[in-house]
Amino acid sequence: MALTEPDHYATLGLDRRCTLAQIRAAYRLLAKQHHPDVNPGSADAVARAQELNAAHEILSDPARRRAYDRTLNAAKTAAPARAGKIERNIAQDTRLRIEDFLRGVSIVVRVNDPANPHGQEVYELTIPPSTAPGTRFRISRGALFAGGFVIVRVGVLPGFRFKARGSDLRGDLRISTQRAKQGGTETIVGPAGSMLRVQIPSGVARGEIVRVVGEGMPKPRGGRGDLLVRIVYRPEVRVTRR
């Protein structure tokens, strides 16, 4: 593969560590946005759709993807080092809301590079649903910086109700002393907006963690972490006159 051939990962806005589920999700989202039927008369839409189809065809087939990765590695190794090489890559971290990782979101990336005579570069980046924190996305900078990318790594913003710890989410649940004594089920709004049932054991202690399996953040290799719910309540105290 020549170095000038398209980078299928960059076409889908993904990095090489992405999962098959992320590949399929990114393809569905982008193919819908750039379908020629949605953009009638647009030659760019036709070309973009062809690029997306080619990327999906290669990367969604495990055997073809492995062969493609080997070719990428060989091309990178064979690329000659050049003295005075212009720095083409730009790395940038950005932080997204917890729900953006779960549902997907589109963001705008702006680059102000004095080396670009055309001024500010503006790119739209689509974050597919079920993207894991720490994922890196590569955006091609086009012909002017051939072979260059804007590399965007996504991190998690601390939320009002939940905070991320790796692939797990942590949050508090305030209950009554009666519920703490008897146990039972409480309902909370989960990180993706759906209602979740939390099973409270009888005699639960303050600060005890109740684990809701599979309701945390997406993991890099698929699946989700857990939601760790810290139980909060105020013990009932009665004061009487002697």
C-alpha positions in Angstrom: 0.0 0.0 0.0 1.4 3.4 -0.9 1.5 6.0 1.7 -0.8 8.2 -0.4 -3.6 5.7 -0.2 -6.5 6.5 2.1 -6.2 5.7 5.8 -9.4 3.7 6.4 -9.2 4.3 10.2 -9.0 8.1 9.6 -11.9 7.9 7.1 -14.1 6.5 10.0 -12.6 8.9 12.5 -11.2 6.1 14.6 -7.8 4.9 15.7 -6.2 1.5 15.2 -7.3 0.2 18.7 -11.0 0.6 17.9 -13.3 -2.4 18.3 -15.5 -4.0 15.6 -18.6 -2.5 17.3 -17.1 1.0 17.1 -16.2 0.5 13.4 -19.8 -0.6 12.6 -21.3 2.3 14.7 -19.1 4.9 13.1 -19.8 3.6 9.6 -23.6 3.6 10.1 -23.6 7.1 11.5 -21.3 8.6 8.8 -22.9 6.7 5.9 -26.3 8.1 6.9 -24.9 11.7 7.1 -23.0 11.5 3.7 -25.4 9.3 1.7 -26.0 10.7 -1.8 -29.7 10.6 -1.3 -29.4 13.0 1.6 -27.0 15.2 -0.4 -28.5 15.2 -3.9 -26.2 16.4 -6.7 -23.2 16.4 -4.4 -20.0 14.9 -6.0 -18.3 15.2 -2.6 -21.1 13.1 -1.0 -20.6 10.3 -3.6 -16.8 10.3 -3.1 -17.2 10.3 0.7 -19.7 7.4 0.5 -17.3 5.4 -1.6 -14.5 6.1 1.0 -16.7 5.0 3.8 -17.8 1.8 2.0 -14.2 0.9 1.3 -13.1 1.5 4.9 -16.0 -0.5 6.3 -15.4 -3.4 3.8 -11.8 -3.7 4.9 -12.0 -3.0 8.7 -15.2 -5.0 9.4 -13.6 -8.2 8.1 -11.1 -9.5 10.8 -8.8 -11.2 8.3 -8.7 -8.3 5.8 -8.2 -5.9 8.7 -5.2 -7.8 10.0 -3.7 -7.8 6.5 -4.4 -4.1 6.2 -2.7 -3.4 9.6 0.4 -5.3 8.5 0.5 -3.2 5.3 0.2 0.0 7.4 3.0 -1.1 9.6 5.3 -2.0 6.7 4.6 1.3 4.9 5.4 3.2 8.1 8.6 1.3 8.6 9.7 1.8 5.0 9.0 5.6 5.0 12.3 7.4 4.7 13.3 9.9 7.4 13.8 13.3 5.8 15.9 16.1 7.3 14.0 19.3 8.1 10.7 17.5 7.9 7.7 19.7 8.5 5.7 18.8 11.6 2.3 17.8 10.2 0.6 16.2 13.2 -1.2 18.1 16.0 -2.3 16.4 19.2 -5.2 17.8 21.3 -7.1 16.5 24.3 -10.8 17.2 24.7 -13.3 16.3 27.4 -16.8 15.1 26.7 -19.9 14.5 28.9 -20.5 11.0 30.1 -23.6 10.6 28.0 -21.7 11.7 24.9 -19.5 8.5 25.2 -22.7 6.4 25.5 -24.9 8.0 22.9 -22.4 9.5 20.5 -21.9 13.1 19.5 -20.6 15.4 16.8 -18.0 18.0 17.8 -16.2 20.8 15.9 -12.4 20.8 15.9 -10.7 24.1 15.1 -6.9 24.4 14.4 -5.0 27.7 14.2 -1.7 26.8 12.7 0.6 29.7 11.6 2.1 27.3 9.0 -1.2 27.1 7.2 -1.5 30.0 4.7 -5.3 29.5 4.4 -5.9 30.3 8.1 -8.0 28.4 10.5 -8.8 24.7 9.8 -12.2 23.5 10.8 -13.2 19.8 11.1 -16.3 18.0 12.2 -15.5 14.9 14.2 -18.2 12.3 14.9 -17.8 10.3 18.1 -19.6 7.0 17.7 -21.8 5.6 20.5 -20.0 3.3 23.0 -16.7 5.1 22.6 -14.3 4.3 25.4 -12.6 7.2 27.3 -9.0 7.7 26.1 -9.8 6.8 22.5 -7.8 8.7 19.9 -9.3 9.9 16.7 -7.3 11.0 13.7 -8.5 13.7 11.3 -6.6 14.0 8.0 -5.4 17.6 7.4 -5.8 17.3 3.6 -3.4 18.0 0.7 -1.5 20.9 2.3 -0.2 18.7 5.1 -0.2 15.4 3.2 0.2 12.6 5.7 -0.6 14.9 8.6 -3.4 14.4 11.1 -5.1 16.2 14.0 -5.1 13.6 16.7 -7.9 14.1 19.2 -8.0 12.1 22.5 -11.3 12.2 24.3 -11.5 12.3 28.1 -14.4 12.5 30.5 -15.8 15.6 32.1 -16.9 15.1 35.7 -20.7 15.0 35.8 -23.1 16.4 38.4 -24.4 12.9 39.3 -21.6 10.5 38.3 -17.8 10.6 38.1 -15.7 8.2 36.0 -13.0 6.0 37.5 -11.5 4.1 34.6 -14.4 2.2 33.1 -16.6 2.4 36.2 -18.9 5.2 37.2 -19.4 6.3 40.8 -22.4 8.1 42.2 -24.4 8.5 45.4 -27.9 7.3 46.3 -29.7 8.9 49.2 -32.3 6.6 50.9 -34.5 6.6 54.0 -33.5 4.9 57.2 -36.6 2.6 56.7 -35.2 1.5 53.3 -31.8 1.0 54.8 -33.2 -1.2 57.5 -35.6 -3.3 55.4 -33.8 -3.3 52.1 -35.6 -3.3 48.8 -35.4 -1.7 45.4 -34.7 1.9 44.5 -34.9 3.4 41.0 -32.4 6.0 39.7 -31.8 7.7 36.4 -28.7 6.0 34.8 -25.9 7.8 33.0 -27.5 7.3 29.6 -30.9 8.6 30.8 -32.6 5.2 31.3 -34.2 4.1 34.6 -32.1 1.7 36.6 -33.1 -0.5 39.5 -30.7 -0.7 42.4 -31.2 -3.5 44.9 -30.6 -2.4 48.5 -29.7 -5.1 50.9 -31.3 -5.0 54.3 -29.3 -3.4 57.1 -27.0 -1.7 54.5 -24.3 0.5 56.1 -23.8 4.1 55.2 -21.1 4.5 52.6 -21.6 0.9 51.4 -21.2 0.4 47.6 -23.9 -1.4 45.6 -22.7 -2.5 42.2 -24.9 -2.2 39.1 -23.2 -4.4 36.6 -22.7 -3.2 33.0 -24.0 0.4 33.5 -20.6 2.2 33.6 -18.4 3.6 30.8 -17.6 1.8 27.5 -14.4 -0.3 27.6 -11.8 -0.1 24.9 -12.3 -3.8 23.9 -16.1 -3.7 24.1 -18.6 -4.0 26.9 -19.1 -1.5 29.7 -17.8 -1.1 33.2 -20.0 -1.0 36.3 -22.0 1.7 38.1 -20.9 1.9 41.7 -23.6 3.4 43.9 -22.6 4.7 47.3 -25.5 4.5 49.8 -26.2 7.7 51.8 -28.7 8.1 54.6 -29.0 9.9 57.9 -29.5 7.6 60.9 -32.7 8.3 62.8 -32.0 9.9 66.2 -34.7 10.6 68.8 -34.1 12.8 71.8 -36.5 12.6 74.7 -36.6 14.4 78.1 -35.7 12.2 81.1 
